[in-house]
Each structure stands twice: as structure tokens, then as C-alpha cells.
């Protein structure tokens, strides 16, 4: 198959610059009062707590209970009763964490800051423009959605041939890009975790599931009359021992 454009980018997990972690930590700490005020404005009393948190949580949570499980109805009722009556504990916890001069929130943010380092898995897909440039997920969808800006970020070990085109229906490309980046990033991050744990079967399942989702969403918006052959997928290269994202478009 001869493509008018083809791109392949290999997934690398970069080291996270210290200033990125520090910026996240300091920004979040400085937002403490705004977060507290937002919570209290949204949930000012017990009635609001039950409506916004308890009832919404129950509606979602009950679907995780197997209806065939013994005492399934009682288990759901127990959850609903306990959560609906938890406003007092919730309010005390929020006040203790955020209000006044409490050190709890800043201390917890500082204590958990090291976990932010996991953001490097996401940056491996989306990039960090000022430091690494656009990531492989952005470049893969960019070359088939008419985004010429990605050209300056395509470099070795990226593989790229042809010319950038827009394969999508009129008006769709700018909405397709964030959707594609989100799906690709989720797939690469989870597949990389599985790969690092030696779970090759699960890694391949994540890859397959991600490509199915891309096929059922992003690729459904292709103008097939102009570009009957379009590829957007993630995969694993055994020779390179790396995950990758691959995109291509053909007119036949």
C-alpha cells in the first residue's frame, strides 16, 4: 500500500523536569482557599450533600454490584444509608483540611508530590511543548488532520513520509484531535504499565482494545470518499521493545 502520508512514533517515558513537579505542587497549595470556597459554595448544607454527592455516587456505584450476589439489595441499601448520613463527617473533614491556618492540605500535597512523577507517562504521549515539543499522540493525529504545526516537532526516531493531509469530514478535525490524543494516551500509558510489569498478554489486550475504540470513534469521522484507507493505531514493536503510535492515509 502506498500512502500519501505515514507517521510512526515510538513511545518513550521521559524524565520529568523538577520545575514541573514544583510548579504543580506550589500552584495547588496556593489554590487551597479557592478549592475550599468552591466546595462550600457547591455543597453548603446537608441537603446539597445528599443531592450532589450521596445520590450521584449511589446511582453510579450500584451498577458495580452483581444483582445475583447474595444480599445485593441490602448491600446497596447499606451504602446508600451510610453515605446519605455522612454529611457531618464530610463537613468536619473539609473544614479541618482547608479552612483557617490548617497545615493539613499543604502537608498532604507536599507528601504526595512524588506521585506526580507518574505524569511522565502521560508526557511521553502528549509531550511538553517548551521542553520536548509535541508528543507522538499529537503528531500521529496531526499528520492526518491537517495540523502543519506538528512538522517542527517530527524528528528522529520518528518515521515520517509524505505530506500532511486532513482525512476528516468538513469541520471535524479540530474536535477529533483532542479525542484521538486522549484515547491514544490512555492506551499507551496503560500498555506501558503492563509492559513494565512483564504482563505481555495484558499489554496486548490494552493495545487491541484501544485500537477498537479508535476505530469506533475517531476513524468513524473520516471522509472515506476522499481517503478510503486511513490508519490510526497503537502497537508494540518487538525489535525495538517499544510501544508506538502509527497513522497513515491513502487515496485508494
C-alpha positions as CSV (number, residue, x, y, z in Angstrom):
1,X,0.0,0.0,0.0
2,X,1.3,3.5,-0.9
3,X,0.2,6.2,1.5
4,X,0.0,9.9,0.8
5,X,1.2,10.3,4.4
6,X,2.5,8.0,7.1
7,X,3.9,8.5,10.6
8,X,5.2,6.2,13.3
9,X,6.3,7.5,16.7
10,X,7.9,5.4,19.4
11,X,6.8,5.8,23.0
12,X,9.4,7.0,25.4
13,X,8.8,7.8,29.1
14,X,10.8,11.0,29.7
15,X,12.3,12.2,32.9
16,X,10.1,14.8,34.5
17,X,11.8,18.2,34.9
18,X,11.9,19.2,38.6
19,X,10.4,22.6,37.8
20,X,7.3,20.9,36.5
21,X,6.7,19.0,39.8
22,X,7.4,22.1,41.8
23,X,5.0,24.2,39.8
24,X,2.3,21.6,40.2
25,X,2.9,21.5,44.0
26,X,3.1,25.2,44.5
27,X,0.1,26.0,42.3
28,X,-2.1,23.5,44.1
29,X,-1.1,24.8,47.6
30,X,-1.8,28.4,46.5
31,X,-5.2,27.3,45.4
32,X,-6.2,25.9,48.8
33,X,-8.7,28.7,49.8
34,X,-10.3,28.8,46.3
35,X,-10.8,25.0,46.5
36,X,-12.4,25.3,49.9
37,X,-14.7,28.1,48.9
38,X,-15.7,26.2,45.8
39,X,-16.6,23.1,47.9
40,X,-18.6,25.1,50.4
41,X,-20.4,27.1,47.7
42,X,-21.3,23.9,45.8
43,X,-22.3,22.0,49.0
44,X,-23.4,24.5,51.6
45,X,-25.6,22.1,53.7
46,X,-26.8,18.6,54.2
47,X,-29.5,18.7,51.6
48,X,-26.9,19.7,48.9
49,X,-24.5,17.0,50.1
50,X,-27.2,14.3,49.7
51,X,-28.2,15.6,46.2
52,X,-24.7,16.3,44.8
53,X,-22.6,13.6,46.4
54,X,-24.7,10.9,48.1
55,X,-27.4,10.3,45.4
56,X,-25.0,10.7,42.5
57,X,-22.5,8.4,44.0
58,X,-25.2,5.8,44.7
59,X,-26.5,5.9,41.1
60,X,-23.1,5.2,39.7
61,X,-21.9,2.8,42.4
62,X,-25.0,0.5,42.4
63,X,-24.1,-0.6,38.9
64,X,-21.0,-2.3,40.2
65,X,-23.0,-4.7,42.3
66,X,-23.8,-8.0,40.7
67,X,-27.6,-8.4,41.1
68,X,-27.1,-12.1,41.5
69,X,-24.9,-11.6,44.6
70,X,-26.4,-12.7,47.9
71,X,-28.0,-9.7,49.7
72,X,-27.2,-7.5,46.7
73,X,-30.2,-5.2,47.5
74,X,-29.2,-5.0,51.2
75,X,-25.6,-4.1,50.2
76,X,-26.8,-1.3,48.0
77,X,-29.1,0.0,50.7
78,X,-26.3,-0.1,53.3
79,X,-24.1,2.0,51.1
80,X,-26.9,4.5,50.4
81,X,-27.8,4.9,54.1
82,X,-24.2,5.3,55.3
83,X,-23.3,7.8,52.6
84,X,-26.5,9.8,52.9
85,X,-25.8,10.2,56.6
86,X,-22.2,11.2,56.2
87,X,-22.5,15.0,55.8
88,X,-21.3,15.8,59.4
89,X,-18.1,13.8,59.0
90,X,-17.6,15.2,55.5
91,X,-18.0,18.8,56.6
92,X,-15.7,18.3,59.6
93,X,-13.1,16.8,57.3
94,X,-13.3,19.6,54.8
95,X,-13.1,22.3,57.5
96,X,-10.1,20.6,59.1
97,X,-8.3,20.2,55.8
98,X,-8.9,23.5,54.1
99,X,-10.1,26.3,56.4
100,X,-8.1,28.6,58.7
101,X,-4.4,28.0,59.1
102,X,-4.6,24.2,58.9
103,X,-1.3,22.7,57.6
104,X,-3.1,19.5,56.6
105,X,-3.7,20.4,52.9
106,X,-0.2,21.8,52.2
107,X,1.4,18.9,54.1
108,X,-0.6,16.3,52.1
109,X,0.2,17.9,48.8
110,X,3.9,18.1,49.6
111,X,3.8,14.5,50.9
112,X,2.2,13.2,47.8
113,X,4.2,15.3,45.3
114,X,6.4,12.4,44.4
115,X,3.4,10.6,42.9
116,X,3.1,13.4,40.4
117,X,6.2,12.0,38.8
118,X,3.8,9.4,37.2
119,X,2.8,12.3,34.9
120,X,5.8,11.5,32.9
121,X,3.9,8.5,31.4
122,X,1.3,11.0,30.0
123,X,4.0,13.4,28.8
124,X,5.5,10.5,26.8
125,X,2.4,10.6,24.7
126,X,1.3,14.2,24.7
127,X,4.7,15.9,25.1
128,X,5.7,19.0,26.9
129,X,6.0,21.7,24.3
130,X,8.6,24.0,25.9
131,X,10.8,21.1,26.8
132,X,10.2,18.1,24.5
133,X,7.9,19.5,21.9
134,X,4.6,17.9,20.9
135,X,4.3,14.2,21.7
136,X,3.7,11.2,19.5
137,X,0.0,11.1,20.1
138,X,-0.3,14.7,19.0
139,X,1.9,14.2,15.9
140,X,0.1,11.0,14.9
141,X,-3.3,12.6,14.7
142,X,-1.8,15.9,13.5
143,X,-0.4,14.5,10.2
144,X,-3.8,13.1,9.2
145,X,-5.9,16.0,10.4
146,X,-4.1,18.9,8.6
147,X,-2.2,20.2,11.6
148,X,1.0,21.5,10.0
149,X,2.3,22.7,13.3
150,X,3.5,19.2,14.2
151,X,6.1,19.3,11.4
152,X,8.6,21.2,13.5
153,X,8.3,18.5,16.2
154,X,8.8,15.5,14.0
155,X,12.3,14.3,14.4
156,X,14.3,11.1,14.9
157,X,13.4,8.4,15.9
158,X,10.0,9.4,14.4
159,X,9.4,7.9,11.0
160,X,7.5,10.2,8.6
161,X,6.9,10.2,4.8
162,X,4.6,12.1,2.5
163,X,2.7,15.3,3.1
164,X,0.2,16.3,5.8
165,X,-3.4,15.9,4.9
166,X,-6.8,16.2,6.5
167,X,-8.7,13.0,6.1
168,X,-11.7,14.0,8.2
169,X,-15.2,15.3,7.3
170,X,-15.5,19.0,7.0
171,X,-15.4,20.7,10.4
172,X,-14.4,17.6,12.3
173,X,-10.7,17.8,12.5
174,X,-10.3,20.3,15.5
175,X,-12.8,18.2,17.5
176,X,-11.2,14.9,16.5
177,X,-7.7,15.9,17.6
178,X,-8.3,16.1,21.4
179,X,-10.4,12.9,21.2
180,X,-7.7,11.0,19.5
181,X,-5.0,12.3,21.8
182,X,-7.0,11.2,24.9
183,X,-7.7,7.7,23.6
184,X,-4.1,7.1,22.4
185,X,-2.6,8.5,25.6
186,X,-4.8,6.3,27.8
187,X,-3.8,3.3,25.8
188,X,-0.1,3.9,25.7
189,X,0.1,4.7,29.4
190,X,-1.8,1.6,30.5
191,X,0.0,-0.6,27.9
192,X,3.4,0.7,29.2
193,X,2.5,-0.1,32.8
194,X,1.6,-3.7,31.7
195,X,4.8,-3.9,29.6
196,X,7.0,-2.8,32.6
197,X,5.3,-5.3,34.8
198,X,6.1,-8.1,32.3
199,X,2.3,-8.6,31.6
200,X,2.6,-9.1,27.8
201,X,-0.8,-10.6,27.4
202,X,-2.5,-7.6,29.2
203,X,-0.3,-5.2,27.3
204,X,-1.6,-6.7,24.0
205,X,-5.1,-6.6,25.3
206,X,-4.8,-2.9,26.0
207,X,-3.4,-2.3,22.6
208,X,-6.3,-4.2,20.9
209,X,-9.0,-2.5,23.0
210,X,-7.5,0.9,22.3
211,X,-7.5,0.3,18.6
212,X,-11.1,-0.9,18.7
213,X,-12.1,2.4,20.5
214,X,-10.2,4.4,17.9
215,X,-12.0,2.6,15.1
216,X,-15.4,3.2,16.7
217,X,-14.8,6.9,17.4
218,X,-12.1,8.8,15.6
219,X,-12.0,6.7,12.4
220,X,-15.8,6.9,12.1
221,X,-15.3,10.6,11.2
222,X,-13.1,10.0,8.2
223,X,-14.2,11.3,4.8
224,X,-13.9,7.9,3.2
225,X,-14.9,9.2,-0.2
226,X,-11.6,11.0,-0.4
227,X,-9.5,8.8,1.9
228,X,-10.8,5.2,1.8
229,X,-7.7,3.9,3.7
230,X,-6.8,5.5,7.0
231,X,-4.9,4.1,9.9
232,X,-4.6,5.3,13.5
233,X,-3.4,2.7,15.9
234,X,-1.0,1.9,18.7
235,X,1.1,-1.2,18.8
236,X,4.2,-2.9,20.2
237,X,7.5,-3.2,18.2
238,X,9.2,-6.4,19.4
239,X,12.5,-5.5,17.7
240,X,12.7,-2.1,19.3
241,X,11.0,-3.3,22.5
242,X,8.8,-0.2,22.5
243,X,5.2,0.8,22.1
244,X,4.4,3.1,19.2
245,X,1.6,5.0,17.5
246,X,1.1,4.7,13.8
247,X,-1.0,6.8,11.5
248,X,-1.4,6.8,7.7
249,X,-3.7,7.8,4.9
250,X,-4.2,6.5,1.3
251,X,-6.5,7.6,-1.5
252,X,-7.0,4.0,-2.7
